[in-house]
């Protein structure tokens, strides 16, 4: 999957460096999402150095679970677009076990929940509809920020989100023992190499002995 910058649509979120939007190809009066429905987003591209400099947290984590696709209201249910312009925003949650923090201004606990726009891998029509390739059990170095998500009836909700397009906001750990960046300029790192690179730009959490 090679999605780096996606197409803009209609509804925005107020969230730091990322801009996201939604276009649902459904009648305005529909009470349930169309089958199939489409979702498209635009993110401000950030290089690896920009993510290192701007991330609220950088950590090694293991994916332990996903929520089904939900919509941006308390019930999580789909709702039709409203006269004032409020429109449904699909999202899902990624539960991550935090193995080791590298940079942490959020005070992460043993686990953290990331909010990701778009369909969940649990119920997406195809993998192309999911904006990341994470699976349960995957280990990755993740770059995240504290953001806000537009919320029906509540203005905005705080959310921990990836720094930019989800699939280029982490480096997955491979069978070769390296962490792999799959963005426009692919690169492979040992953990020590990446920490050394981050240390040149940020205050790094002291690492335990290997």
MOQUINOR-V162016 format. One record per backbone hydrogen bond with DSSP energy under -0.5 kcal/mol. CO is the residue of the C=O (numbers start at 1). NH is the residue of the N-H. If there is no record, write none. Layout:
# MOQUINOR-V162016
<<CO/NH> <CO/NH>>
This chain:
# MOQUINOR-V162016
<<2/4> <13/15> <15/18> <18/15> <22/10> <23/25> <24/26> <27/30> <43/45> <47/51> <48/52> <49/53> <50/54> <51/55> <56/105> <57/144> <58/102> <58/103> <59/61> <59/142> <60/99> <60/100> <61/140> <62/97> <63/137> <65/95> <70/91> <71/73> <72/152> <73/76> <76/71> <82/85> <86/82> <89/72> <90/118> <91/70> <92/116> <93/67> <93/95> <94/96> <94/114> <95/64> <95/65> <96/98> <96/112> <97/62> <97/99> <100/60> <102/205> <103/58> <103/102> <110/98> <111/109> <112/96> <112/114> <114/94> <114/116> <116/92> <120/123> <120/124> <126/129> <127/130> <129/119> <131/167> <135/138> <138/63> <139/173> <140/61> <140/142> <141/171> <142/59> <142/144> <143/163> <144/56> <144/57> <145/147> <145/161> <147/159> <149/157> <151/154> <151/155> <154/156> <155/151> <157/149> <159/147> <159/161> <160/115> <161/145> <165/168> <166/169> <169/143> <170/172> <171/141> <172/180> <174/177> <178/174> <179/181> <179/189> <180/172> <180/182> <181/187> <183/186> <187/181> <189/179> <190/194> <191/195> <192/196> <193/197> <194/198> <195/199> <196/200> <197/200> <198/201> <198/202> <202/204>>
